Amino acid sequence: MSVYDNSYSRFVSLAKIVLPLAALALLSTLFLVARTVDPSRSIPFADVDVNELAREQRISAPNYSGVTRDGAAISIKASSARPDPANRSRVSATDLRGHLETPDGGTYELSSLSGEIDTKAGLAVLDGGVIITTPTGYQVTSDQITTALEQTDIESPGPVKAVGPAGTLDAGSMKLTPSDDGNYLLVFNNGVKLVYTPPSE
């Protein structure tokens, strides 16, 4: 029993000396191996210009919706938008998607790569490969489309191409407006050319 007590006592006495020395050695190693910090060096992942981010305001996934005076429901969505510093009511947007549902049950889908929305002027200008899908199954393409926000008025001032059930149609301009009898007319003007494709039997 005395042998066990003497061995245990010697172990405790030795541990009281060895453990503090080991801890001191570890701490010394940390200070010796650690690299000095150079305050003049920038953080590796801080490549973003903070001042530029503060200047360039950006809105993610904006959504405009409303009802026109003639009762059509209109909505325009975009991936991102950037306000115009000179005109707070105007924003530049990318990847726009428009939806127009007229009171007679017609649905028009619009899409473009870019565009501008001016709520004060009540206009949205879509450009960069505009595509319009009509309720009658036509797909109209144009370089630019202007649509009113307060009334149903969609216009392409330049050439358009429409592909649909009756064939292919080319025209110098296009306009969608409500008629006096409550219907909505999609009118093609300025050198209309229609290539009729008869239905297959």
GROMACS elastic network, one bead per residue, 0.5 to 0.9 nm:
[ bonds ]
;  ai    aj funct       b0    kb
    1     4     6  0.52509   500
    1     5     6  0.63782   500
    1     6     6  0.87424   500
    2     5     6  0.50417   500
    2     6     6  0.61056   500
    2     7     6  0.86025   500
    3     6     6  0.51767   500
    3     7     6  0.61922   500
    3     8     6  0.86055   500
    4     7     6  0.51861   500
    4     8     6  0.61028   500
    4     9     6  0.85089   500
    5     8     6  0.51840   500
    5     9     6  0.60438   500
    5    10     6  0.85389   500
    6     9     6  0.51197   500
    6    10     6  0.61185   500
    6    11     6  0.86063   500
    7    10     6  0.51349   500
    7    11     6  0.61749   500
    7    12     6  0.87244   500
    8    11     6  0.50199   500
    8    12     6  0.62343   500
    8    13     6  0.85954   500
    9    12     6  0.51578   500
    9    13     6  0.61254   500
    9    14     6  0.85219   500
   10    13     6  0.50993   500
   10    14     6  0.60626   500
   10    15     6  0.85366   500
   11    14     6  0.51109   500
   11    15     6  0.60364   500
   11    16     6  0.86249   500
   12    15     6  0.50433   500
   12    16     6  0.62335   500
   12    17     6  0.89043   500
   13    16     6  0.52623   500
   13    17     6  0.68506   500
   13    18     6  0.89666   500
   14    17     6  0.53522   500
   14    18     6  0.61116   500
   14    19     6  0.84672   500
   15    18     6  0.50612   500
   15    19     6  0.56059   500
   15    20     6  0.82913   500
   16    19     6  0.60391   500
   16    20     6  0.68550   500
   16    21     6  0.89901   500
   17    20     6  0.60033   500
   17    21     6  0.65066   500
   17    22     6  0.89152   500
   18    21     6  0.51847   500
   18    22     6  0.61086   500
   18    23     6  0.86944   500
   19    22     6  0.50403   500
   19    23     6  0.62008   500
   19    24     6  0.85793   500
   20    23     6  0.50626   500
   20    24     6  0.61179   500
   20    25     6  0.85699   500
   21    24     6  0.50509   500
   21    25     6  0.61549   500
   21    26     6  0.87223   500
   22    25     6  0.50172   500
   22    26     6  0.62727   500
   22    27     6  0.87426   500
   23    26     6  0.51363   500
   23    27     6  0.63090   500
   23    28     6  0.86280   500
   24    27     6  0.52112   500
   24    28     6  0.61626   500
   24    29     6  0.86184   500
   25    28     6  0.51102   500
   25    29     6  0.61929   500
   25    30     6  0.87953   500
   26    29     6  0.50712   500
   26    30     6  0.63816   500
   26    31     6  0.89369   500
   27    30     6  0.51463   500
   27    31     6  0.65235   500
   27    32     6  0.87105   500
   28    31     6  0.53317   500
   28    32     6  0.61351   500
   28    33     6  0.85588   500
   29    32     6  0.51110   500
   29    33     6  0.58979   500
   29    34     6  0.82441   500
   30    33     6  0.54266   500
   30    34     6  0.58403   500
   31    34     6  0.54396   500
   31    35     6  0.85240   500
   32    35     6  0.82297   500
   37    40     6  0.88826   500
   37    41     6  0.85238   500
   38    41     6  0.57293   500
   38    42     6  0.88531   500
   39    42     6  0.75724   500
   41    44     6  0.84717   500
   42    45     6  0.84756   500
   42    46     6  0.70814   500
   42    47     6  0.87602   500
   43    46     6  0.52994   500
   43    47     6  0.81256   500
   44    47     6  0.72525   500
   45    48     6  0.81590   500
   46    49     6  0.81862   500
   48    51     6  0.88584   500
   48    52     6  0.83436   500
   48    53     6  0.80600   500
   49    52     6  0.53300   500
   49    53     6  0.64404   500
   49    54     6  0.88630   500
   50    53     6  0.50801   500
   50    54     6  0.62786   500
   50    55     6  0.87502   500
   51    54     6  0.50897   500
   51    55     6  0.62764   500
   51    56     6  0.86527   500
   52    55     6  0.51060   500
   52    56     6  0.60269   500
   53    56     6  0.52405   500
   53    57     6  0.70200   500
   53    58     6  0.88127   500
   54    57     6  0.66586   500
   56    82     6  0.76117   500
   56    83     6  0.86923   500
   57    81     6  0.87158   500
   57    82     6  0.61051   500
   57    83     6  0.68600   500
   58    80     6  0.68833   500
   58    81     6  0.57932   500
   58    83     6  0.71596   500
   59    62     6  0.63380   500
   59    79     6  0.86211   500
   59    80     6  0.54970   500
   59    81     6  0.50276   500
   59    82     6  0.61782   500
   59    83     6  0.81421   500
   60    78     6  0.80354   500
   60    79     6  0.61804   500
   60    81     6  0.65672   500
   60    82     6  0.89903   500
   61    77     6  0.68716   500
   61    78     6  0.54884   500
   61    80     6  0.52011   500
   61    81     6  0.75748   500
   62    76     6  0.83834   500
   62    77     6  0.58776   500
   62    78     6  0.57150   500
   62    79     6  0.70183   500
   62    80     6  0.64310   500
   62    81     6  0.67615   500
   62    93     6  0.87172   500
   63    75     6  0.72217   500
   63    76     6  0.58406   500
   63    78     6  0.67473   500
   64    74     6  0.82185   500
   64    75     6  0.54646   500
   64    76     6  0.51098   500
   64    77     6  0.63558   500
   65    73     6  0.75860   500
   65    74     6  0.56336   500
   65    76     6  0.63171   500
   65    77     6  0.85317   500
   65   149     6  0.88342   500
   66    72     6  0.85239   500
   66    73     6  0.60164   500
   66    74     6  0.55085   500
   66    75     6  0.64175   500
   66   149     6  0.76754   500
   66   150     6  0.79926   500
   67    70     6  0.80800   500
   67    71     6  0.59476   500
   67    72     6  0.55516   500
   67    74     6  0.59762   500
   67    75     6  0.86364   500
   67   149     6  0.81337   500
   67   150     6  0.70717   500
   67   151     6  0.80387   500
   68    71     6  0.52555   500
   68    72     6  0.52429   500
   68    73     6  0.64463   500
   68    74     6  0.72548   500
   68   148     6  0.86663   500
   68   149     6  0.66239   500
   68   152     6  0.64337   500
   69    72     6  0.74624   500
   69   150     6  0.59903   500
   69   151     6  0.52858   500
   69   152     6  0.79405   500
   70   102     6  0.84730   500
   70   103     6  0.80225   500
   70   150     6  0.85415   500
   70   151     6  0.61609   500
   70   152     6  0.69401   500
   70   178     6  0.79689   500
   70   182     6  0.89680   500
   71   101     6  0.89799   500
   71   102     6  0.69646   500
   71   103     6  0.60076   500
   71   151     6  0.81602   500
   71   152     6  0.85393   500
   72   100     6  0.67787   500
   72   101     6  0.55283   500
   72   103     6  0.56044   500
   72   104     6  0.88786   500
   72   151     6  0.76234   500
   72   152     6  0.67463   500
   73    99     6  0.79570   500
   73   100     6  0.57425   500
   73   101     6  0.51775   500
   73   102     6  0.65387   500
   73   103     6  0.81420   500
   74    98     6  0.73725   500
   74    99     6  0.56832   500
   74   101     6  0.65258   500
   74   102     6  0.86088   500
   74   149     6  0.73747   500
   74   150     6  0.89778   500
   74   152     6  0.86636   500
   75    97     6  0.82390   500
   75    98     6  0.56909   500
   75    99     6  0.52650   500
   75   100     6  0.66756   500
   75   149     6  0.89420   500
   76    96     6  0.68369   500
   76    97     6  0.56168   500
   76    99     6  0.64428   500
   76   100     6  0.88338   500
   76   110     6  0.87352   500
   76   124     6  0.89846   500
   77    80     6  0.88125   500
   77    95     6  0.82290   500
   77    96     6  0.56154   500
   77    97     6  0.51377   500
   77    98     6  0.63859   500
   77    99     6  0.87738   500
   78    81     6  0.70097   500
   78    93     6  0.62240   500
   78    94     6  0.58926   500
   78    95     6  0.53500   500
   78    97     6  0.61872   500
   78    98     6  0.87592   500
   78   114     6  0.86993   500
   79    93     6  0.73836   500
   79    94     6  0.58533   500
   79    95     6  0.55431   500
   79    96     6  0.68924   500
   79    97     6  0.89454   500
   80    92     6  0.84602   500
   80    93     6  0.56757   500
   80    94     6  0.57127   500
   80    95     6  0.76036   500
   80    96     6  0.87254   500
   81    91     6  0.60937   500
   81    92     6  0.54052   500
   81    94     6  0.65094   500
   81   116     6  0.87809   500
   82    90     6  0.87531   500
   82    91     6  0.53752   500
   82    92     6  0.52116   500
   82    93     6  0.63799   500
   83    86     6  0.87585   500
   83    87     6  0.77510   500
   83    88     6  0.63472   500
   83    89     6  0.77903   500
   83    90     6  0.61653   500
   83    92     6  0.63664   500
   83    93     6  0.87490   500
   84    87     6  0.52269   500
   84    88     6  0.58680   500
   84    89     6  0.77353   500
   84    90     6  0.57114   500
   84    91     6  0.54852   500
   84    92     6  0.71146   500
   85    88     6  0.63309   500
   85    90     6  0.88024   500
   86    90     6  0.87056   500
   87    90     6  0.56586   500
   87    91     6  0.82876   500
   87   118     6  0.88470   500
   88    91     6  0.75379   500
   88   118     6  0.88140   500
   89   117     6  0.80576   500
   89   118     6  0.55320   500
   89   119     6  0.55092   500
   89   120     6  0.56574   500
   89   121     6  0.82667   500
   90   116     6  0.68693   500
   90   117     6  0.55557   500
   90   119     6  0.65241   500
   90   120     6  0.76467   500
   90   121     6  0.86983   500
   91   115     6  0.85546   500
   91   116     6  0.56347   500
   91   117     6  0.54643   500
   91   118     6  0.66205   500
   91   119     6  0.88549   500
   92   114     6  0.75648   500
   92   115     6  0.59311   500
   92   117     6  0.66406   500
   92   118     6  0.89824   500
   93    96     6  0.68714   500
   93   113     6  0.85503   500
   93   114     6  0.56541   500
   93   115     6  0.53806   500
   93   116     6  0.58615   500
   93   117     6  0.75901   500
   94   112     6  0.78837   500
   94   113     6  0.56492   500
   94   115     6  0.64561   500
   94   116     6  0.86846   500
   95   111     6  0.73407   500
   95   112     6  0.58553   500
   95   114     6  0.55305   500
   95   115     6  0.81475   500
   96   110     6  0.79554   500
   96   111     6  0.55037   500
   96   112     6  0.53107   500
   96   113     6  0.62384   500
   96   114     6  0.62707   500
   96   115     6  0.71378   500
   96   126     6  0.76889   500
   97   109     6  0.74928   500
   97   110     6  0.56950   500
   97   112     6  0.68477   500
   98   108     6  0.80864   500
   98   109     6  0.57526   500
   98   111     6  0.60630   500
   98   112     6  0.87933   500
   99   107     6  0.72366   500
   99   108     6  0.59196   500
   99   110     6  0.62477   500
   99   111     6  0.88804   500
  100   106     6  0.81005   500
  100   107     6  0.56858   500
  100   108     6  0.50484   500
  100   109     6  0.64906   500
  100   110     6  0.81796   500
  100   152     6  0.84387   500
  101   104     6  0.83213   500
  101   105     6  0.65703   500
  101   106     6  0.56790   500
  101   108     6  0.64158   500
  101   109     6  0.88018   500
  102   105     6  0.55830   500
  102   106     6  0.52345   500
  102   107     6  0.64601   500
  102   108     6  0.83402   500
  102   152     6  0.81031   500
  102   183     6  0.88839   500
  102   184     6  0.79022   500
  103   106     6  0.72484   500
  103   182     6  0.84124   500
  103   183     6  0.85651   500
  104   182     6  0.76493   500
  104   183     6  0.66624   500
  104   184     6  0.79820   500
  105   135     6  0.87537   500
  106   134     6  0.78465   500
  106   135     6  0.54789   500
  106   136     6  0.85760   500
  106   184     6  0.84570   500
  107   133     6  0.82676   500
  107   134     6  0.66131   500
  107   135     6  0.54582   500
  108   132     6  0.67180   500
  108   133     6  0.55886   500
  108   135     6  0.62698   500
  109   131     6  0.79688   500
  109   132     6  0.55362   500
  109   133     6  0.50820   500
  109   134     6  0.69127   500
  109   135     6  0.88633   500
  110   126     6  0.88320   500
  110   130     6  0.70909   500
  110   131     6  0.56550   500
  110   133     6  0.66046   500
  111   114     6  0.88638   500
  111   126     6  0.78862   500
  111   129     6  0.80988   500
  111   130     6  0.56562   500
  111   131     6  0.53212   500
  111   132     6  0.67221   500
  112   115     6  0.72765   500
  112   126     6  0.60014   500
  112   127     6  0.59418   500
  112   128     6  0.58458   500
  112   129     6  0.55381   500
  112   131     6  0.65142   500
  112   144     6  0.87788   500
  113   126     6  0.78970   500
  113   127     6  0.67038   500
  113   128     6  0.51023   500
  113   129     6  0.63902   500
  113   130     6  0.73869   500
  114   125     6  0.87352   500
  114   126     6  0.61556   500
  114   127     6  0.55742   500
  114   128     6  0.57261   500
  114   129     6  0.84306   500
  114   130     6  0.88282   500
  115   124     6  0.72723   500
  115   125     6  0.53873   500
  115   127     6  0.54149   500
  115   128     6  0.76696   500
  115   144     6  0.88627   500
  116   123     6  0.83406   500
  116   124     6  0.56965   500
  116   125     6  0.52089   500
  116   126     6  0.65587   500
  116   127     6  0.85650   500
  117   121     6  0.88135   500
  117   122     6  0.80061   500
  117   123     6  0.61199   500
  117   125     6  0.64181   500
  117   126     6  0.84844   500
  118   121     6  0.54667   500
  118   122     6  0.58546   500
  118   123     6  0.53714   500
  118   124     6  0.61196   500
  118   125     6  0.84820   500
  118   149     6  0.89784   500
  119   123     6  0.65017   500
  119   124     6  0.80576   500
  119   149     6  0.76593   500
  120   123     6  0.79579   500
  121   124     6  0.88115   500
  121   148     6  0.87723   500
  121   149     6  0.87570   500
  122   147     6  0.86564   500
  122   148     6  0.57934   500
  122   150     6  0.61321   500
  122   151     6  0.88499   500
  123   146     6  0.69674   500
  123   147     6  0.58562   500
  123   149     6  0.55370   500
  123   150     6  0.81742   500
  124   145     6  0.82551   500
  124   146     6  0.58378   500
  124   147     6  0.53209   500
  124   148     6  0.63311   500
  124   149     6  0.69982   500
  125   144     6  0.70847   500
  125   145     6  0.58249   500
  125   147     6  0.64675   500
  125   148     6  0.88048   500
  126   129     6  0.84312   500
  126   130     6  0.65789   500
  126   143     6  0.83325   500
  126   144     6  0.56160   500
  126   145     6  0.51517   500
  126   146     6  0.63355   500
  126   147     6  0.80991   500
  127   130     6  0.57735   500
  127   142     6  0.80317   500
  127   143     6  0.56396   500
  127   145     6  0.64607   500
  127   146     6  0.87797   500
  128   142     6  0.85493   500
  128   143     6  0.59669   500
  128   144     6  0.69717   500
  129   141     6  0.69753   500
  129   142     6  0.62522   500
  129   143     6  0.52891   500
  129   144     6  0.73138   500
  130   140     6  0.81056   500
  130   141     6  0.55570   500
  130   142     6  0.52295   500
  130   143     6  0.58798   500
  130   144     6  0.62099   500
  130   145     6  0.68430   500
  131   139     6  0.67453   500
  131   140     6  0.56477   500
  131   142     6  0.67003   500
  131   143     6  0.89094   500
  132   138     6  0.80369   500
  132   139     6  0.56179   500
  132   141     6  0.63746   500
  132   142     6  0.84999   500
  132   162     6  0.89981   500
  133   136     6  0.84056   500
  133   137     6  0.67617   500
  133   138     6  0.58129   500
  133   140     6  0.63530   500
  133   141     6  0.89397   500
  134   137     6  0.55670   500
  134   138     6  0.53053   500
  134   139     6  0.64790   500
  134   140     6  0.78474   500
  135   138     6  0.73858   500
  136   164     6  0.79862   500
  136   165     6  0.82140   500
  137   163     6  0.84475   500
  137   164     6  0.57524   500
  137   165     6  0.67194   500
  138   162     6  0.61822   500
  138   163     6  0.54377   500
  138   165     6  0.70161   500
  138   166     6  0.88948   500
  139   161     6  0.81310   500
  139   162     6  0.54348   500
  139   163     6  0.53435   500
  139   164     6  0.63600   500
  140   160     6  0.66319   500
  140   161     6  0.55375   500
  140   163     6  0.65690   500
  140   164     6  0.86953   500
  140   169     6  0.89905   500
  141   144     6  0.87757   500
  141   159     6  0.87659   500
  141   160     6  0.56661   500
  141   161     6  0.53510   500
  141   162     6  0.64393   500
  141   163     6  0.87590   500
  142   145     6  0.69141   500
  142   156     6  0.70063   500
  142   158     6  0.72431   500
  142   159     6  0.64159   500
  142   161     6  0.67798   500
  143   156     6  0.81909   500
  143   158     6  0.72321   500
  143   159     6  0.76907   500
  143   160     6  0.78014   500
  144   155     6  0.86902   500
  144   156     6  0.60975   500
  144   157     6  0.73920   500
  144   158     6  0.71220   500
  144   159     6  0.89780   500
  145   154     6  0.69376   500
  145   155     6  0.57181   500
  145   157     6  0.73084   500
  145   158     6  0.85140   500
  146   153     6  0.80931   500
  146   154     6  0.57603   500
  146   155     6  0.52359   500
  146   156     6  0.62973   500
  146   157     6  0.80597   500
  147   151     6  0.86613   500
  147   152     6  0.75855   500
  147   153     6  0.56407   500
  147   155     6  0.63125   500
  147   156     6  0.88009   500
  148   151     6  0.57413   500
  148   152     6  0.63440   500
  148   153     6  0.53759   500
  148   154     6  0.65869   500
  148   155     6  0.88666   500
  149   152     6  0.73992   500
  149   153     6  0.82217   500
  150   153     6  0.87118   500
  151   177     6  0.87298   500
  152   176     6  0.74193   500
  152   177     6  0.58767   500
  152   178     6  0.67864   500
  152   184     6  0.88066   500
  153   175     6  0.72046   500
  153   176     6  0.56347   500
  153   177     6  0.50304   500
  153   178     6  0.78162   500
  154   174     6  0.81488   500
  154   175     6  0.56469   500
  154   176     6  0.50131   500
  154   177     6  0.69101   500
  154   186     6  0.89510   500
  155   158     6  0.89725   500
  155   173     6  0.76591   500
  155   174     6  0.56592   500
  155   176     6  0.63409   500
  155   177     6  0.86857   500
  156   159     6  0.73182   500
  156   160     6  0.72925   500
  156   172     6  0.86374   500
  156   173     6  0.54563   500
  156   174     6  0.50943   500
  156   175     6  0.63732   500
  157   160     6  0.88687   500
  157   172     6  0.76918   500
  157   173     6  0.52661   500
  157   174     6  0.69554   500
  157   175     6  0.84372   500
  158   171     6  0.85167   500
  158   172     6  0.57072   500
  158   173     6  0.51063   500
  158   174     6  0.79077   500
  159   170     6  0.73947   500
  159   171     6  0.56481   500
  159   173     6  0.51791   500
  159   174     6  0.79232   500
  159   190     6  0.86756   500
  160   169     6  0.82405   500
  160   170     6  0.59178   500
  160   171     6  0.54668   500
  160   172     6  0.62597   500
  160   173     6  0.61333   500
  160   174     6  0.70110   500
  160   188     6  0.86036   500
  161   168     6  0.73396   500
  161   169     6  0.57554   500
  161   171     6  0.66042   500
  161   172     6  0.89128   500
  162   167     6  0.82842   500
  162   168     6  0.57551   500
  162   170     6  0.64073   500
  162   171     6  0.85182   500
  163   166     6  0.79742   500
  163   167     6  0.59435   500
  163   169     6  0.63793   500
  163   170     6  0.89083   500
  164   167     6  0.54341   500
  164   168     6  0.64847   500
  164   169     6  0.83792   500
  165   168     6  0.84958   500
  165   196     6  0.89983   500
  165   197     6  0.77341   500
  165   198     6  0.87069   500
  165   199     6  0.78947   500
  166   169     6  0.88209   500
  166   194     6  0.87348   500
  166   195     6  0.81423   500
  166   196     6  0.56350   500
  166   197     6  0.56327   500
  166   198     6  0.69319   500
  166   199     6  0.78060   500
  167   194     6  0.70957   500
  167   195     6  0.56094   500
  167   198     6  0.77892   500
  168   193     6  0.82098   500
  168   194     6  0.57657   500
  168   195     6  0.51619   500
  168   196     6  0.66796   500
  168   197     6  0.77556   500
  169   188     6  0.89809   500
  169   192     6  0.70395   500
  169   193     6  0.55971   500
  169   195     6  0.63002   500
  169   196     6  0.83933   500
  170   173     6  0.89006   500
  170   188     6  0.84928   500
  170   191     6  0.78464   500
  170   192     6  0.56779   500
  170   193     6  0.51050   500
  170   194     6  0.64716   500
  170   195     6  0.86713   500
  171   174     6  0.72817   500
  171   188     6  0.60511   500
  171   189     6  0.59665   500
  171   190     6  0.59735   500
  171   191     6  0.55165   500
  171   193     6  0.63374   500
  171   194     6  0.86878   500
  172   188     6  0.75922   500
  172   189     6  0.59999   500
  172   191     6  0.58802   500
  172   192     6  0.69389   500
  173   187     6  0.85312   500
  173   188     6  0.59496   500
  173   189     6  0.53083   500
  173   190     6  0.61255   500
  173   191     6  0.85973   500
  173   192     6  0.87348   500
  174   186     6  0.71313   500
  174   187     6  0.56544   500
  174   189     6  0.60815   500
  174   190     6  0.86840   500
  175   185     6  0.79850   500
  175   186     6  0.57698   500
  175   187     6  0.52870   500
  175   188     6  0.66299   500
  175   189     6  0.83132   500
  176   184     6  0.68734   500
  176   185     6  0.55708   500
  176   187     6  0.62893   500
  176   188     6  0.89638   500
  177   183     6  0.87444   500
  177   184     6  0.57214   500
  177   185     6  0.57020   500
  177   186     6  0.68968   500
  177   187     6  0.83731   500
  178   181     6  0.82166   500
  178   182     6  0.63591   500
  178   183     6  0.57948   500
  178   185     6  0.61463   500
  178   186     6  0.89293   500
  179   182     6  0.55732   500
  179   183     6  0.53939   500
  179   184     6  0.56516   500
  179   185     6  0.65024   500
  180   183     6  0.73517   500
  180   184     6  0.89947   500
  181   184     6  0.87305   500
  188   191     6  0.86323   500
  188   192     6  0.66671   500
  189   192     6  0.59939   500
  197   200     6  0.87609   500
